Amino acid sequence: MNKILTESGLNINPQDYSLLTDLYQLTMTACYVGEGIAHKQASFELFTRRLPDGFGYSIAMGLAQGIEYLSQLSFNGEQILALQNTGIFNHAPQEFWQLLESGVFTGDVWAVPEGTAIFPHEPILRIEAPLWQAQLVETYLLNTINYQTLIATKAARIRDIAGKKADILEFGTRRAFSPQGAIWAARAALAGGFDGTSNVLAALKLGEKPQGTMAHALVMAISATTGDEDEAFKAFQNYFPHAPLLIDTYDTVAAVNRLRHKISAGEMSVTGVRIDSGDLVELSQKINFNLPETKILASGDLDEYEIARLQQQGAAIDGYGIGTKLVTGVPVNGVYKLVEIDHIPTMKQSKNKATYPGRKQIFRTIVDGKIQSDRLGLHDEQPQDREQSLLEMVMQSGKRLQSFLTIPEIRQYTANSVASLADEIRQLDNPQSFEVNISDSLTALQNRVMNNNN
């Protein structure tokens, strides 16, 4: 068994990005080389055919990490040797190895800005590059964009339901599917509308301040050794006077009553409390009655549906910590399909999986801050009256054309995108689907390609 690359474990470093791909991307590349078409210009588009159940829109996210990946794509000698030692490529042409050894990404990238509301069949991103490059990058781009788009969309929905004033924190690191996934989830949640994350690494890398409270373990540990829950609260406040106290380890109501007496006696001040269990509606109302100046943060398997229920039943909650149901769930099933090769439009015609051919553009009409219509057309069509083109070039000849937006900038862009949607699209129960119009030119091209293939 090949031992190359295994000594450092399974943690991913940027120099490993080139191998973080599906095998068939490499076998197809070898085939393209052998057939003499590896360098023909190709265009692939990344889009969704449908939204997850219950979603009326999605929020595009993950472009920054996709661009970082493309900028660093390369193969070193150790990686090439590892591939050769598998024996899988014994019949691959020698030019395949030469291509990997010297190859970097040299293509163009078109994409919608992160935070854009997007609908089925609308490209989030388009790659225009030599065929082997455009093919090779599929797996990584789908990985980061699909996952971050899911998290950003759920975060935007949660923010939309919770309202502008609620403090919403991302608590999902322990439930995310991997350490890398946890970092991406924190980023997408912040960009999608959350105020902070408890993930220290993600927050610091993003220029944010980590936010969080305390765990039941601290309360239990200090209570067990001192015999008093209040000593746990006092100890934590000695070091972190402005952090919320977790008050549901034993008896939430009893803890609130003791805190009220201490606050009235001037012995302590409490800026916030967190509750993680029990009847959140009843408990929050009792806390608010006894501690009206104290902010209440709720956590514990919350999502947009549970927040809506809490609000409808009169919960007195100022903020939410969101974890498991944010970072897990039904994925955004984005796909990455060849739409043009050597200036020849292509399309998939499989039943229920058909695609539109050719390089495309999204033309969006916004009137008084609301989306009126979307038109999916060919890339060289001109915008009609009041239309704006959503896809813009972000890389040219392998070079990034613009700096990345900051998290606050993307967060605001997301908020504006959600606000531009009709209420029927934003609603949680049976949201209306948004019909994307297909331009006459794209329809004509689709018919022509279908007829040529039959």
N, C-alpha and C positions, 0 to 999 in steps of 0.2 A: 504494500500500500504506500502511495506517495506521501512522504512526510513534509514536503516543502510547504511553507506557509502555515503550518499548524502550531508552531511553538508558542505563538503569542495568543493562542485561544481564538475565540469567535468574536472579539470586539472589532468593530469596523473602524478603520482609519481611512482618511481621504485617498491614500495611495492604493487602497483596495477597491476603490469604486469601479474600476474597469472590469473586475471579475464579479461584481455584484450584479449578475445578469443571469438570465435563463440560458441553458446550454444551447437551445436552438438559435439564439441570436448569433452565436459563434459558428455553429455548423452552417447556418445560412450564409454567413459572411464568407466562409471558406468556399461554399458553392458558388456564390456570386463571383469570387475571384477566379475560380476555375472556368466559369462560363463567360468571363470577360465583361461582366456588367457591373462590377463593384463600384466603378467610378462614375457611372451614369447618374445624372441628377435625379433625385427623388424627393417627393414631398409626402410626409405623413401628418395626419391630424389626430389630436387627442380630444375625445368628446365622450359624452354619455348617450346611450340610446334611450334610457329612461331614468327617472329619479327613484330613489328609495321610496317604498310605500309611505304615504303620509306626508311627503315633502312636495311643496309647490314650486320650489326653486332650489338651486344650490349656489354656494358662494365659492368662486374659484380661489384656490390657495395652493401654495407650494412652489410657485414659479421661482422664487429666490433660490431655493435649494436645488431646483432643476438646473438653473443657470450656473450655480457653483459647480455642480457635477460636470456639466458640459465643458466648463472652463478648465477643469483638472483632468479630463479624460486622457489617459495614456497607459501603456503597458510597459512594465520594466522587464529586465531579463529574467528575474526570478519567477515572475508570473508566467512568462512565455514557456520557461522550462517546465513549470508545474503542469501547464496544459499539454505540453508534448509528452510528459511522463504518464499521462492518463491512457495513452494509446488510442484514444478516440479519433485523433486527427492524423493517424498514420497515412491515410490516403489523401490528405489535403495537399494542395499545391504549395510549393516552396514560397511562392509569392504571398501566400496568406500570412506566413510568419513575418515576412519583410514588411507587410502592411501593418501588422500589429506593432512591430518594433518601432516604426517611424510615425505611426498614425496619431493624430490628434483631431479634435473636432474643428472643422473649418466651415461649418454651415451657417445658415441664417435661421433665426427663431422669431416667429410672430406669436404674440400672446395677448390675452386680455389682461388688464391690470388685476393684481390680487385684490380681492374684495368685491369683484364684479358679480352681480347676480346673473346666473347663466341657466339655460334651459336645454332640454334634450336636442341632440344633433348639432348644437352650436360648438364650434371648436374652442376649447380653452387655450390650445397651443398648436402651432404648426412648425414642424421641422423641415427645412429645405437644405439638403446636403447630399454629398455623394451617397449612393445607396447603402454602402456598407456601414457608414457612420449613422445614417438615419435609422437603419435597422437595429444596430447594436444598442442604441440608447433607450429603446422602448421600455425595457423592464424597470429601470431605475426611475424614469420619468413617471410611469404609471404608479409606481410605489409611493413616491412622495406626493404627487398631485392628487391621486385618489384619496389617500388617507387624510392629508391636510384639508382637502375640500370637504370631506365628511365632517371633520371636527369643526371647521370654520362655519359650516352650515348649521350644525347643531348649536354652536355657540351663538350664532346670530339669532336663531329661533328662541333660544333661552333669553337672550337680552331683550328681544322684542316682546316676549311675554312678561318678563320681570319688570320692565320699564327702565327708563333712563336713570332714575335715582338709586336703584338697587346696587349694592356692592356685590359683585359676582367674582368668585375666586375659583381657579382651576386646581382641583385636588386629585387629579387622576393618575399620578405617576405610578403608584403601587398597583394599579389595575390595567395600565397600558400593556400592550402585547410585547413590548421589549423596551430596553433603555433608550434606544434610538427613537422608537415610537413615542415614548414619553416626552422626549425633547420636542419632537414635531407637534405632538398634541398640545403642549403648553404654548408653543408659538402660534399655532392656528387658533387656539382658544382666545389668546390675547388679541390677535388680529381680527378675530370674529366678533369681538365685543366685550370680552371679560376685562376686569380691572386688574387682576394680578394672578400669579401662580405660586404655589408652594414649592415648585421645583427650583431649587437653588441654582443649579447649573444653567437651566434654561433662562431663568430670569437674568442672571448676571451676563450671560452671553448676549442677551437681547437688550441690555442696558436698562433693565427694569429692577425694581426692588422686590425681593422675594416677600411673599405675604403668607401668613398662617397663624395658627393659634397654639394649642397644646394638645396632648393626647391623654387618654384616660390613664395610661401607665404612670404618668407623673403624679396624678392625683392619688392613685392607688399606692404608689411607692411611698410617698410622703405621709399619706394617711396611715398606712400600715406601721410606719416607724414612729409617728407622733400621736396616732390615735385621733387625728382631727383633720377633716377635709379642708377646713378653713386655713390650716397651716400650709396646705398645698397652694391655695389661692394666694396667700401672703408671700410665700416663697417665690412664686412665679412673678408676682408683681414687683418684688424687690429688684429683679433683674430686667423685667420687660413690662414697665408700668403702663404702657399703652396697648398691650396685646389683649385680645378678648380672652375671657376665662371659659373653660369648658365645664359646664355645671350639671351635666346629667349622669355623672358616674354612679351616683347612689340615688338620692331623692332630689329631683330638680326643684320642686316647690319649696322644700325645706331649705335648700341652698339659697334660693332667691330670698326667702324671708330673713335668713341670717345676713346676707349681703345688704339687704335694705336697712337693717338695724345698724350695721357698721357704717354704711354710708351716711345715715341720719346722724350718727354720733360723731361724724367727721373722722372716723378711723381709717377710711380708705375711699378711693373713688374708682369706679368701674366704667370704662368707656364702652365695653362691649362684652357680650356673652355668646357662647355657641351652644346649641343643642343639637344632638345627633341621633336621638331616638325618642320614642314615645309619641303621643298625639301632639304633633307640632302645632296644630291650630290652637288647641286648648292651652298647651304650655306657653306658647308665645303670647297669648292674651293675658295669662296670669303674670308672666314676666313683665310685660308692658305696663300692667296695672301697678305692680310693685316697684318697678324701676323704669319710670317713664322717660328718663333722660339717657337710658342705656340702649345702645344699638344691639339688635338681636340677629345673629347669624345662624342659619339652619343648614345642616348637612345630612347625609345619609341616603344614598341611592335616589337622588333628586334628578329630575329632568324637566323639560318644558311642560309636559303634561301634569306632573305632580305640582309644579309651581303654579300652574293655572288653577288646579284644584284648591291649593292652599289659599290662593287669593280669593277665589269664589266663596270659600267658607270663612273668610274674615280673619285669616292669620295676621298677626302683627309682626311681620318679619321684614327686616331692613336689608338683608343680604343673604347670599347663598354660597355654599361650597359645593362644587359639582365635580364628581369623580367618575365612578364606574360607568354610568350611563352616557357620559360624554365621550370617553375614550374607547368604548367598545360599541358593538352594534352592527347593523346591516351596512355593508360597505357601499360607497359610491362606485358603481361598476363602470368606471371609465375604460374606454378602449382606444387603441392606437392603430390607425388603419392607413395603408398606402392609398393615396388619392391621385398621384401622378408619378410617372416614371419616364424619363427621357422625353418630357413634354407630351406624353400620352396620358390622357385622363383614365383612371381606373376606378372600379367600384366593386364591392362585394355584393353578390346577388342572392346569397343564401336566404332561405325563408326565415322571416323574423329577424334577420341580421343584415339586411341590405344597408348599404351606405350610399352617400351622395359622392359623385366623382368630382375631381378637380380641386384646385386650391380655392378656398372660400373666404368670405368676409361676412361679418355680422353687422348689419345696418340697423341701428336702434333709433327710434323716435321717442323723445322725451318732451312732454308738454306740461308746463307748470309743475315740474319736479316729478312727474309720474310717467312711467313707461307706457306709451300708447301702442307700440307695435315693434316687433323684431322681424327683419327680413334677412334670410340666409341667401346670399348670392355668391357669385364668383368674385375672386380677389380683384379683378380688374374692372368690375362694375363701379360706377360712380354713385356716391350717395344722392338720394333724392331729397326733395324739400324737407328740411328740418331733421334729416337723418344724420347720425354720427357713426363713424366706423369704429368698432370696438377693438379689433385686432391691430396691434401696432408692433413694429419691428423692435425687438429688444436685444438681439445679437446679430452682428453682421460679420461674415467671414470668420466666425469663431471668436469675435471680440464683443464684449458687453458694451452696449451703447449708452446705458444710463445707470445711475447709482440706484441701489435698492431703496424702496420706500421704508421709512421707519415704521415700527409697530403702531404708534399713535396715528400716523398718516393712513395706514391700511385700515385701522379700526374705524376711523372717520369715514373712509371710502366705503367700507362695509355698511356702516350705519346709513349712509346716503343711498346705497343700493337697495337696502331693505325698505327704506322709506319711499323709494320710487315704485314699489310694487303695490298692486291693488290689494285691498284687504282680503279679498276672496282667495288670493294666492298665498297670503301670509297666514291665514287661519290654520289652526292645528287639526281641526276635524274636517275631513274631506276637502282639502284645499283644491281650488280649481286649477286645472292645467292651463298653461299659457301656450297659445297656439303660435308657433313660429311660421311666418309666411315664407314660402320658397319662391325665389325670383323666377321670372319667365326664362331667363338665360340658363339658370341652373337646371330647371326642369327640362329644357330642350337638350342640354348636354347629357342629362341622365337618360333620356329616351334614346339619344344617339348611341351612347355607350352600350346600353342594353341591347339595342338592335344589332350592333356590331358583334356582340358576344353570342348572339343566338343564330 
